[in-house]
Amino acid sequence: MNTIAPAPAPRSYFTHTSLAYILACTLPFLTAFTSQRLTFFHAIPYALSFLIIVLAATLGGLGPSLLAVLACIVARQFFPVPGIPSYPFDRTDGLRAFFLVFSAVIISAIGAGRRKTELHLQDALRRVQERNDALLESIAERKLAEAAVLRSEKLAAMGRLASTIAHEINNPLEAVTNLIYLARGEANTSEAAQTYLEIAEKELARLGHITRLTLGFVRNTGVRANVDLATAIEEVLFILHHRLQNGSVRVDRRFQPGVSITIAPHELRQVVTNLLSNATDATSLTGSAIVITTCSQDGKAIFLVEDDGDGIPAANLQRIFEPFFSTKLEVGTGIGLWVTREIVLKSGGAITAESGDLSNGMSTCFRVEFPLSPAAIDSDAAEVGPAHSPADPAHISAD
């Protein structure tokens, strides 16, 4: 538990103390001079001294008040009042001096108690303010946490729903596939009908593949395995095919063979899906392109996703990996890149992003690095020739 430091003395306290010392040194001489010159003050020199001492004690405490007593006695020697002996002191003078000192001590004690009470009150107010600020901060964090939990629950519910739908689609899909197979076996089926049935069978096979991939995406298995990076990308591109086609987005594949990493397959597919989905959203204009590159370098698997979209503003580029930060207000959840970064870091990798006028005509580039799987490292060690870099076109196929 953090301890709260005591409150410093208020600034005005030092100002009052300095003022008390100044008044204690000057006022006694001013009043003594005035009493000597003006007949009206001849009868009340000690009353004036008493007021000065009270003022010094109230403002500064015991020190200035005792200084005021001494200054009053000295000032009386310099400016004696006519008709009142200034030296030597008689018994009455001694009693008056003692009364002045005693009054100074009492008033100083009262003033010190008042200032101590003020300090305690200021310290208590500061503690209350700090606790109030901490409470407000805690409430804000709790609201953010509640919002995060709510969104996570929604996403989990969507995942379960997608899994249920994909599973339920499989049953009638298999039945329709069997019926088409039987229909193709009928001898009296025309050649045109056979062609249509063949096309329908291929589309059903494709639909079945999509449902299996969907089940693989939502099935939360943490078993790590050696996964070929290009194969995982192709699986995601297969699902995003119609989305890319509808947006007239051209995909340029630059894959180096044999680049594999050790990771849970569904986690890698999630990383690839998030990056390709964001690139697709950024390249919705006709003629836009996405360049996907995989290669190995210095014991690492390098995965690049580049697009020629509108790019990411510099202010947003620093925040894109923050949870629940999204510029896609209507459809974005703000957790895609955050989840992607967490998966990459958990797998021992790194992810970076840059945006602007890049050298290859692209506007945005996401670079993901994973440790190569042991099998891929052995394969690279067995090859003869220089290492390949992300810009090296060798061993890369384009689509």
RAHU-V456762 format. One record per pair of residues at least 6 apart in sequence whose C-alpha atoms are under 6 Angstrom apart, sorted by the first residue. I is the first residue (numbers start at 1). J is the second residue. Records with the same first field share a line. If there is no record, write none. Layout:
I = J + J
This chain:
7 = 123
16 = 59
17 = 59 + 60
20 = 56 + 59 + 60 + 64
21 = 64
24 = 68
28 = 71 + 72
29 = 75
32 = 75 + 79
33 = 79
35 = 41 + 42
36 = 81
53 = 65 + 68
56 = 64 + 65
57 = 65 + 104 + 107 + 108
58 = 111
61 = 108
62 = 105 + 108
65 = 104
77 = 86
80 = 86
159 = 218
163 = 215
166 = 211
217 = 266
222 = 264
223 = 264
224 = 263 + 264
225 = 262 + 263
226 = 261 + 262
227 = 260 + 261
228 = 259 + 260
229 = 259 + 260
247 = 284
248 = 286
249 = 288 + 289
250 = 289
251 = 289 + 290 + 291
252 = 291 + 398 + 399
253 = 292 + 398 + 399
254 = 292 + 293 + 396 + 397 + 398
255 = 293 + 294 + 396 + 397
256 = 294 + 295 + 395 + 396
260 = 373 + 376
261 = 372 + 373
262 = 373
271 = 340
274 = 336
282 = 309
283 = 309
289 = 307
290 = 306 + 307
291 = 305 + 306
292 = 304 + 305
293 = 303 + 304
294 = 302 + 303
295 = 301 + 302
296 = 302
299 = 372
300 = 370 + 371 + 372
301 = 369 + 370 + 371 + 372
302 = 368 + 369
303 = 367 + 368
304 = 366 + 367
305 = 365 + 366
306 = 364 + 365
307 = 362 + 364
308 = 362 + 363
311 = 355 + 363 + 364
312 = 355
321 = 337 + 338
322 = 338
323 = 334 + 335 + 338
324 = 334 + 335
325 = 334
326 = 332 + 334
344 = 350
349 = 369 + 370
350 = 368 + 369
351 = 367 + 368
352 = 366 + 367
353 = 365 + 366
354 = 364 + 365
355 = 363 + 364
356 = 363
357 = 363
